[in-house]
Structure formats: structure tokens, C-alpha cells
Amino acid sequence: MASRADNIASNLSLANFSKATELKKRIWFTIGALIVFRFLSFVPLPGVNPLVVEQLYKQTQGGILDIFNTFSGGSLQRMSLIALGIMPYITASIVVQLAASLHPALAALKKEGESGRKKLNQYTRYGAVLLTAIQGWFIASGLEAFGASSGLQAVVVPGLVFRISAVISLIGGTMFLLWLGEQITSRGIGNGTSLIIMAGIVAQMPTSFANLFEGGRSGSISGFMIFGLIILMVAMVLLICFMERASRRLLIQYPKRASQNGMMQADRSHLPLKLNTAGVIPPIFASSLLLLPLTITQFAGNSVSPDSTMGSFIVTLNQYLGHGKPAYMILYALGIIFFSFFYTAVVFNPEETADNLKRNGGFIPGIRPGKSTATYLDYVLTRITVLGAAYLAIVCVVPEWIIEQTGMRLPLLGGTSLLIVVNVTVDTITQIQSHLLAHQYGDLIKKAKLKGRLR
């Protein structure tokens, strides 16, 4: 039976895909949902002039707006109904996870199982609506004020009615994306929320590469630089694939139990500890904190004289916190390292894991159950997190330096964007392989039953 399973796993290919009808339906549904997402990114907010908004956006490039614009597939640049994308929900989810680890009531709710998970998910939705409303109000107010100071009329009819309608529209767009992501997760293939973010990033690839090759054709960018950028992206993809799948497997042993043939044998399993337990959260947090003051100073700098004390301070701050500057890269790397350890401590609790192992009779060979196991898990996790944090810092900081040197802002050249795209792609392919494997096992069982009837 084991040899048959090995043969099935090794024979998964596109030839077997044509027979998996259920899998094809799921893939087509996912593609259709992503197409709807892309159509919505071109529907502007009511009362907004998209051409003027795009001109205003170009004046504020380099700040935190670039992150949201990348994740929303350019929707923020066009100020569409889904300008905020699904990021308010992601932010609310991170806040709820942090609160569930720090607040006793939410921590108890987290341990209640499925009912507790639904309750926390409900709190996350409320937080997403609140964050979308706050961000939408500031975006509407900023469009009116910033457009007026620049001599551009981004809002057709400014006022309270426009702000309220903009907030309602943005809330509706974000909540629709959240519903669409849930439909992809349940009826499609892969994680819907992650796929929507990845689709927004990948959607900007054709334009970015077209600009890159156009620069090579016109002579503004050398062919050697273009070749070097492509090689760098391929190398980073390979590095991310290797590091994201790397893990430390701890041997877990269980007491001896009687088997079917009467022999006493011990059960063994492994506890995998990923090298990068925190995922893409550290780069997102670190870049957001660093680019937030830069974005504020960019908006404030339009109304402050450069010759004044405040104006000179804003100019100096922008110079030090700009992309590729030494101070920015050092603070960025330190922020990634800090949030790697912080978020790892939030998502993985050594004491809780040790208690679960002790309750089920499992133990690590050579380590006493209970407190000693928790101490050992914390020791191992700290050591591998050092490597994971260093890997994230290198993947995210090196592209920033290259972007500054070349002046080419490719969406997939950024470390955070590349991490998201590679991780989501690998997870989706893994789910497709799982569906194909289940389909092969189903065919094998049917053939076995048919042979049994013929006999």
C-alpha cells in the first residue's frame, strides 16, 4: 500500500489534472473571482476626478501610500471603490491576534475552539469596518485639502456629503473584498485573502516590466542592468522558496501502545518549527512605521515654507528616511529583526505547546515534560528565529539599496511583495497537489472495490 501511495504522489502531473473535475471548477471559480477584483479596481469613488487623483498620487510617491497601492493593485492610485484593498482587515486581524495573546479574556476565548474562533473573527470584522471608516475619512479630507493646496480639484463637489459617501463606498468595497476572499477560500482553491493581495501585486508586473524594457530600448537603462535585475529576482525567488520551507523538526515520542498483532510499540511524530515563523508580518510592520513619518512630512511639506525651521526639519527628515539611505536601511533591518522575535512570541507559545504534549502523553527524548520542555522549545525557537530574522532583513534591505541605486521601482523587486507572491504561490500549488492526490486515491479505492466485486 505504501508503494502505491508513493507511485501516486510521484505521478501527479497535468495529465491527471484533466480528470479532476472538482478541482477544475474550483480553479475557474478562483480565476473568475480575481477578475471581478481587477474590474473593481478601475471603478472610481463617486465625486472624484481619477485623472487629478493620479497626478496628486505621483507627488506623494515614496511614502506608506506605495505599500497600500502595491497591495491593492493600483486601486489607491486610481482612488477606486477598493482603494484600501483588504489591508484594514489584515491590520485588524493582527491587532486581534496580539490582543488575544495579551488580554486574559480574549486568550480564554481563543481556547474555546470553533466558537471562540468565530467570536474573534467577528471582532476582527468590526475592527476592519472601524479602520476602513477612519482611513476613508482621512483620505476624503486629504483629497480635498491636498488638492486645494496643489491647485488641483480632485473632488468635484467638496463637503460633508462627499466625505460620508466616500467612507460608505470604501467600507462597502473592503467588505465586498473580504466576502470575495471567503468565497475563494470555501469554493475556490487557496487562501482567498492572500490570493487577492497577490493578484494586486502581480497585476502591476506587465506595466513595470514594460517600463523596464522601454528604458533599455531608449538607452536610459543599460542591458547589463536589466539582465542583473532579472537574475537578482530569480535568485531571490529561489532563496525565499528554500528558506520558507526550511524548518527544525523536533522528535516527539509517545508511550508504548498495543498494536493489532499484540506487540507493544511506541508512536513517534515530529513537531516542525519553521525557520520564519512570523511570515511577512515583520517587513510590513517595519516599513509601515518607517514610512509613516515620511508620508506625513510629504503632506505637511506642501503647506510649510522650505526656508522656515519646520521646513528645513522636514527636508532633513525626508533625506535621512528616503529609500536606500543608510539610516533608513539600518532602521528597517532593526525593525524587521525586532518584529520577527515579537510576532514569533505571539503566534507560538512554548508553555502552551509543552502543556498539550504533556496532556497527550508526548515528550521530547531527553527532556522532562512540562517546564523543561517549554524552556527547551523556547531555546530552539530563539535560535532558529535569529536565522529567520537575518534572512528577512537581507531579502528586504538589499532590494531597497538596489532600488535606490538603479531608480527602478519594480513591484516584485521589493522584498515584502516578493515574499507574499512566493508564499501564496507555493501554498496554492501545494493545495492543488493535495486535491490531485485525493482524486488519485479516490480512483484507487474505486478500482479496488470494482475488483472485489468481480471476484
C-alpha positions as CSV (number, residue, x, y, z in Angstrom):
1,M,0.0,0.0,0.0
2,A,2.9,2.3,0.8
3,S,4.5,1.7,-2.6
4,R,1.1,2.5,-4.3
5,A,0.9,5.8,-2.4
6,D,4.5,6.6,-3.4
7,N,3.7,5.9,-7.1
8,I,0.6,8.1,-6.9
9,A,2.5,11.0,-5.3
10,S,5.2,10.7,-7.9
11,N,2.8,10.6,-10.9
12,L,0.9,13.9,-10.1
13,S,1.1,15.8,-13.3
14,L,-1.0,17.9,-15.7
15,A,-2.3,14.6,-17.3
16,N,-4.1,13.8,-14.1
17,F,-5.5,17.4,-13.9
18,S,-7.9,16.9,-16.8
19,K,-9.7,14.1,-14.8
20,A,-10.1,16.2,-11.7
21,T,-13.4,17.9,-12.5
22,E,-14.0,19.3,-9.0
23,L,-10.5,20.8,-8.9
24,K,-11.1,22.5,-12.3
25,K,-14.3,24.0,-11.1
26,R,-12.5,25.4,-8.1
27,I,-9.7,26.9,-10.2
28,W,-12.2,28.5,-12.6
29,F,-14.1,30.0,-9.7
30,T,-10.9,31.4,-8.3
31,I,-9.9,33.0,-11.6
32,G,-13.4,34.5,-12.0
33,A,-13.3,36.0,-8.6
34,L,-9.9,37.5,-9.2
35,I,-11.2,39.0,-12.5
36,V,-14.0,40.7,-10.5
37,F,-11.5,42.1,-8.1
38,R,-9.5,43.6,-11.0
39,F,-12.6,45.1,-12.6
40,L,-13.5,46.8,-9.2
41,S,-10.0,48.4,-9.1
42,F,-11.0,50.6,-12.1
43,V,-14.3,51.8,-10.6
44,P,-13.6,55.3,-9.1
45,L,-15.2,56.7,-6.0
46,P,-18.3,58.9,-6.5
47,G,-17.4,62.6,-6.8
48,V,-13.7,62.0,-7.6
49,N,-11.7,63.0,-10.7
50,P,-9.4,60.0,-11.3
51,L,-7.0,61.9,-13.6
52,V,-6.4,64.6,-11.0
53,V,-6.0,61.9,-8.2
54,E,-3.3,60.2,-10.2
55,Q,-1.4,63.4,-10.5
56,L,-1.7,64.0,-6.8
57,Y,-0.5,60.5,-6.1
58,K,2.6,60.9,-8.1
59,Q,3.6,63.9,-5.9
60,T,3.4,61.7,-2.8
61,Q,5.3,58.6,-4.0
62,G,7.8,57.0,-1.7
63,G,5.7,57.0,1.4
64,I,3.4,54.5,3.1
65,L,0.9,55.0,0.2
66,D,3.2,53.0,-2.0
67,I,2.7,49.9,0.2
68,F,-1.1,50.1,0.1
69,N,-1.1,50.9,-3.6
70,T,1.0,47.9,-4.3
71,F,-1.1,45.5,-2.2
72,S,-4.4,46.9,-3.8
73,G,-3.2,46.5,-7.4
74,G,-3.0,50.2,-8.1
75,S,-6.5,50.9,-6.7
76,L,-5.3,53.6,-4.4
77,Q,-3.6,55.4,-7.2
78,R,-6.9,55.5,-9.2
79,M,-8.9,56.1,-5.9
80,S,-11.3,53.3,-6.7
81,L,-14.0,51.7,-4.6
82,I,-11.4,49.2,-3.3
83,A,-8.7,51.8,-2.8
84,L,-7.9,50.5,0.7
85,G,-8.0,46.9,-0.5
86,I,-8.1,44.2,2.1
87,M,-5.4,45.8,4.3
88,P,-7.8,47.1,7.0
89,Y,-8.9,43.5,7.6
90,I,-5.3,42.3,7.7
91,T,-4.4,45.1,10.2
92,A,-7.4,44.3,12.4
93,S,-6.6,40.6,12.3
94,I,-3.0,41.3,13.5
95,V,-4.3,43.6,16.3
96,V,-6.9,40.9,17.4
97,Q,-4.1,38.2,17.4
98,L,-1.9,40.4,19.5
99,A,-4.8,41.2,21.9
100,A,-5.7,37.6,22.2
101,S,-2.1,36.8,23.4
102,L,-2.0,39.7,25.9
103,H,-5.6,40.1,27.2
104,P,-6.8,37.3,29.5
105,A,-10.5,37.4,28.4
106,L,-9.5,37.1,24.7
107,A,-6.9,34.5,25.5
108,A,-9.6,32.4,27.2
109,L,-11.9,33.0,24.2
110,K,-9.1,31.7,21.9
111,K,-9.0,28.4,23.8
112,E,-12.8,27.7,23.3
113,G,-12.3,26.1,19.9
114,E,-14.5,26.8,16.9
115,S,-17.0,29.0,18.8
116,G,-14.1,31.2,20.2
117,R,-12.6,31.4,16.7
118,K,-15.9,32.7,15.3
119,K,-16.2,35.2,18.0
120,L,-12.6,36.5,17.4
121,N,-13.4,36.6,13.7
122,Q,-16.4,38.7,14.4
123,Y,-14.3,41.2,16.4
124,T,-11.9,41.3,13.5
125,R,-14.6,42.3,11.1
126,Y,-15.8,45.0,13.4
127,G,-12.2,46.3,13.7
128,A,-11.9,46.2,9.9
129,V,-15.0,48.3,9.5
130,L,-13.8,50.8,12.1
131,L,-10.3,51.1,10.5
132,T,-11.8,51.5,7.0
133,A,-14.1,54.2,8.2
134,I,-11.2,56.1,9.9
135,Q,-8.9,55.7,6.9
136,G,-11.6,56.6,4.5
137,W,-12.4,59.8,6.3
138,F,-8.8,60.9,6.3
139,I,-8.4,60.0,2.6
140,A,-11.5,62.1,1.7
141,S,-10.4,65.0,3.8
142,G,-6.9,64.7,2.5
143,L,-8.1,64.8,-1.1
144,E,-10.0,68.0,-0.5
145,A,-7.1,69.7,1.3
146,F,-4.2,68.4,-0.6
147,G,-5.9,69.1,-4.0
148,A,-6.7,72.6,-3.0
149,S,-3.1,73.4,-1.9
150,S,-1.7,72.0,-5.1
151,G,-4.1,73.9,-7.3
152,L,-5.9,70.7,-8.5
153,Q,-9.5,70.0,-8.0
154,A,-9.5,66.2,-7.2
155,V,-13.0,66.4,-5.7
156,V,-15.8,67.6,-7.9
157,V,-18.1,68.9,-5.0
158,P,-16.1,69.0,-1.7
159,G,-18.0,68.9,1.5
160,L,-19.5,66.7,4.2
161,V,-21.7,64.8,1.7
162,F,-18.7,63.8,-0.3
163,R,-16.8,62.6,2.8
164,I,-19.7,60.5,4.1
165,S,-20.3,58.9,0.6
166,A,-16.6,58.2,0.3
167,V,-16.4,56.5,3.7
168,I,-19.5,54.4,2.9
169,S,-18.2,53.4,-0.5
170,L,-14.8,52.4,0.8
171,I,-16.4,50.4,3.6
172,G,-18.5,48.6,1.1
173,G,-15.6,47.9,-1.2
174,T,-13.4,46.5,1.6
175,M,-16.2,44.3,3.0
176,F,-17.0,43.0,-0.5
177,L,-13.3,42.0,-1.0
178,L,-13.5,40.3,2.4
179,W,-16.6,38.4,1.3
180,L,-15.0,37.6,-2.1
181,G,-11.9,36.2,-0.3
182,E,-14.0,34.0,1.9
183,Q,-15.8,32.6,-1.2
184,I,-12.5,31.8,-2.8
185,T,-11.3,30.0,0.3
186,S,-14.5,27.9,0.6
187,R,-15.4,27.4,-3.1
188,G,-12.1,28.0,-4.9
189,I,-8.5,27.0,-4.3
190,G,-6.0,28.6,-1.9
191,N,-6.5,31.3,0.7
192,G,-8.8,33.9,-0.7
193,T,-7.3,36.9,1.2
194,S,-3.8,36.1,0.3
195,L,-4.7,35.5,-3.3
196,I,-6.4,38.9,-3.6
197,I,-3.2,40.6,-2.2
198,M,-1.0,38.6,-4.5
199,A,-3.3,39.4,-7.5
200,G,-2.9,43.1,-6.7
201,I,0.9,42.8,-6.7
202,V,1.2,40.7,-9.8
203,A,-1.3,42.9,-11.7
204,Q,1.4,45.6,-11.9
205,M,4.0,43.3,-13.4
206,P,3.3,43.9,-17.1
207,T,3.5,47.7,-16.7
208,S,6.7,47.6,-14.6
209,F,8.5,45.2,-17.0
210,A,7.3,47.2,-20.0
211,N,8.8,50.3,-18.5
212,L,12.0,48.4,-17.7
213,F,12.4,47.2,-21.2
214,E,11.4,50.5,-22.7
215,G,14.2,52.1,-20.7
216,G,16.6,49.6,-22.2
217,R,15.3,50.3,-25.7
218,S,15.7,54.0,-25.2
219,G,19.1,53.7,-23.7
220,S,18.3,55.2,-20.2
221,I,18.9,51.7,-18.7
222,S,21.8,49.5,-19.8
223,G,21.2,46.0,-20.9
224,F,23.6,44.7,-18.3
225,M,21.5,46.3,-15.5
226,I,18.3,44.8,-16.9
227,F,19.9,41.3,-17.0
228,G,21.3,41.8,-13.5
229,L,17.8,42.7,-12.1
230,I,16.2,39.6,-13.7
231,I,19.0,37.4,-12.3
232,L,18.5,39.0,-8.9
233,M,14.8,38.4,-8.9
234,V,15.3,34.7,-9.8
235,A,17.9,34.3,-7.1
236,M,15.6,35.9,-4.5
237,V,12.7,33.6,-5.5
238,L,14.9,30.5,-5.1
239,L,16.2,31.8,-1.7
240,I,12.7,32.5,-0.4
241,C,11.4,29.1,-1.6
242,F,14.2,27.4,0.2
243,M,14.0,29.4,3.4
244,E,10.2,29.4,3.7
245,R,10.2,25.6,3.6
246,A,13.0,25.2,6.0
247,S,12.1,24.0,9.5
248,R,13.6,22.3,12.5
249,R,11.8,19.0,13.2
250,L,11.7,18.0,16.9
251,L,11.2,14.3,17.6
252,I,8.1,13.7,19.7
253,Q,7.7,10.3,21.4
254,Y,4.5,8.8,22.9
255,P,4.1,5.9,25.3
256,K,4.1,2.3,24.1
257,R,0.7,1.1,23.0
258,A,-0.6,-2.3,22.0
259,S,-0.8,-2.8,18.2
260,Q,-3.1,-5.1,16.2
261,N,-0.7,-8.1,16.4
262,G,-0.3,-7.7,20.1
263,M,3.1,-6.2,20.0
264,M,3.9,-3.1,22.1
265,Q,5.3,-0.3,20.1
266,A,6.0,3.4,20.7
267,D,4.4,6.1,18.4
268,R,6.7,8.8,17.1
269,S,6.0,12.1,15.3
270,H,7.7,15.4,14.7
271,L,7.0,18.9,15.7
272,P,8.1,21.2,12.9
273,L,9.3,24.7,13.9
274,K,9.5,26.9,10.8
275,L,12.6,29.0,10.3
276,N,10.4,32.0,9.5
277,T,7.5,31.6,11.9
278,A,6.5,35.3,11.7
279,G,6.0,35.2,7.9
280,V,5.7,38.6,6.1
281,I,4.4,40.5,9.2
282,P,7.8,41.9,10.3
283,P,8.6,43.6,7.0
284,I,5.1,45.1,6.8
285,F,5.2,46.5,10.3
286,A,8.7,47.8,10.0
287,S,8.2,49.5,6.6
288,S,4.8,51.0,7.8
289,L,6.4,52.5,10.9
290,L,9.3,54.0,8.9
291,L,7.3,55.3,6.0
292,L,4.5,56.8,8.1
293,P,6.5,59.9,9.2
294,L,7.8,60.3,5.6
295,T,4.3,60.3,4.3
296,I,3.1,62.9,6.9
297,T,6.1,65.2,6.1
298,Q,5.3,64.9,2.4
299,F,1.7,66.1,3.0
300,A,2.8,68.8,5.5
301,G,5.7,70.0,3.3
302,N,3.3,71.4,0.8
303,S,1.9,73.9,3.3
304,V,5.2,74.8,5.0
305,S,7.9,77.1,3.6
306,P,11.2,75.4,3.0
307,D,13.1,78.3,4.5
308,S,11.4,78.0,7.9
309,T,12.6,75.9,10.8
310,M,9.8,73.4,10.3
311,G,10.5,73.3,6.5
312,S,14.2,72.6,7.0
313,F,13.4,69.8,9.5
314,I,11.0,68.2,7.0
315,V,13.6,68.4,4.3
316,T,16.3,66.8,6.5
317,L,13.9,64.1,7.7
318,N,13.0,63.2,4.1
319,Q,16.6,63.0,3.2
320,Y,17.5,60.6,6.0
321,L,14.4,58.4,5.8
322,G,14.4,58.1,2.0
323,H,14.6,54.7,0.2
324,G,18.1,53.3,0.1
325,K,19.5,55.8,2.5
326,P,21.9,54.3,5.2
327,A,19.7,55.5,8.2
328,Y,16.6,54.1,6.5
329,M,18.1,50.7,5.8
330,I,19.6,50.4,9.3
331,L,16.3,51.2,11.0
332,Y,14.4,49.0,8.5
333,A,16.7,46.0,9.3
334,L,16.4,46.6,13.1
335,G,12.6,46.9,12.8
336,I,12.4,43.6,10.9
337,I,14.5,41.8,13.5
338,F,12.5,43.2,16.4
339,F,9.1,42.3,14.9
340,S,10.4,38.8,13.9
341,F,11.1,38.0,17.6
342,F,8.0,39.8,18.8
343,Y,5.5,38.2,16.4
344,T,7.0,34.8,16.8
345,A,6.5,35.1,20.6
346,V,2.8,36.0,19.8
347,V,2.0,33.2,17.4
348,F,3.9,30.4,19.2
349,N,3.6,29.8,22.9
350,P,6.2,27.2,24.2
351,E,4.4,26.8,27.5
352,E,1.0,26.0,25.8
353,T,2.7,23.6,23.4
354,A,4.5,21.8,26.3
355,D,1.2,21.5,28.2
356,N,-0.5,20.0,25.2
357,L,2.3,17.5,24.7
358,K,2.2,16.5,28.4
359,R,-1.6,16.2,28.3
360,N,-1.4,13.8,25.4
361,G,1.5,11.8,26.9
362,G,4.1,13.1,24.4
363,F,7.6,14.1,25.3
364,I,10.9,15.1,23.6
365,P,13.5,12.4,24.2
366,G,16.0,13.5,26.9
367,I,13.8,16.4,28.0
368,R,11.5,16.2,31.0
369,P,7.8,17.0,30.3
370,G,6.3,20.3,31.5
371,K,8.5,23.3,32.3
372,S,11.7,21.8,31.0
373,T,10.1,21.1,27.6
374,A,8.8,24.7,27.4
375,T,12.3,26.0,28.2
376,Y,13.8,23.8,25.5
377,L,11.2,24.8,22.9
378,D,11.9,28.5,23.7
379,Y,15.6,27.9,23.4
380,V,15.3,26.2,20.0
381,L,12.8,28.7,18.7
382,T,15.0,31.6,19.7
383,R,18.0,30.1,17.8
384,I,16.1,29.5,14.6
385,T,14.4,32.9,14.8
386,V,17.8,34.5,14.7
387,L,18.4,32.9,11.3
388,G,14.8,33.7,10.1
389,A,15.2,37.4,11.1
390,A,18.5,37.7,9.4
391,Y,17.0,36.1,6.2
392,L,14.1,38.6,6.2
393,A,16.4,41.5,6.8
394,I,18.6,40.5,3.8
395,V,15.7,39.8,1.5
396,C,14.0,43.2,2.3
397,V,17.0,45.5,2.7
398,V,19.1,44.5,-0.3
399,P,16.3,45.3,-2.8
400,E,15.9,48.7,-1.1
401,W,19.5,49.5,-1.8
402,I,19.3,48.3,-5.4
403,I,16.1,50.3,-6.0
404,E,18.0,53.4,-4.8
405,Q,21.0,52.7,-7.0
406,T,19.0,51.8,-10.1
407,G,16.0,54.0,-9.7
408,M,13.7,51.2,-10.9
409,R,10.7,50.5,-8.7
410,L,9.5,47.1,-9.8
411,P,6.7,45.7,-7.6
412,L,8.2,42.3,-7.4
413,L,11.7,43.6,-6.6
414,G,10.5,44.7,-3.2
415,G,11.2,42.1,-0.5
416,T,7.7,42.2,1.1
417,S,6.0,41.9,-2.3
418,L,8.2,39.0,-3.3
419,L,7.7,37.2,0.0
420,I,3.9,37.4,-0.4
421,V,3.9,36.3,-4.1
422,V,6.2,33.3,-3.5
423,N,4.5,32.2,-0.3
424,V,1.0,32.4,-1.7
425,T,2.1,30.7,-5.0
426,V,3.7,27.8,-3.1
427,D,0.7,27.4,-0.8
428,T,-1.7,27.3,-3.7
429,I,0.4,24.8,-5.7
430,T,0.5,22.6,-2.5
431,Q,-3.3,22.7,-2.2
432,I,-3.7,21.8,-5.9
433,Q,-1.4,18.8,-5.4
434,S,-3.4,17.8,-2.4
435,H,-6.6,17.8,-4.4
436,L,-4.9,15.8,-7.2
437,L,-3.6,13.3,-4.7
438,A,-7.1,12.9,-3.1
439,H,-8.5,12.4,-6.6
440,Q,-5.9,9.7,-7.3
441,Y,-6.7,8.0,-4.0
442,G,-10.4,8.1,-4.9
443,D,-9.8,6.4,-8.2
444,L,-7.6,3.8,-6.5
445,I,-10.4,3.0,-4.0
446,K,-13.0,2.7,-6.8
447,K,-10.8,0.3,-8.7
448,A,-10.2,-1.8,-5.6
449,K,-13.9,-2.1,-4.9
450,L,-14.6,-3.0,-8.6
451,K,-12.0,-5.8,-8.4
452,G,-13.5,-7.1,-5.2
453,R,-17.0,-7.3,-6.8
454,L,-15.7,-9.1,-9.9
455,R,-14.0,-11.7,-7.7
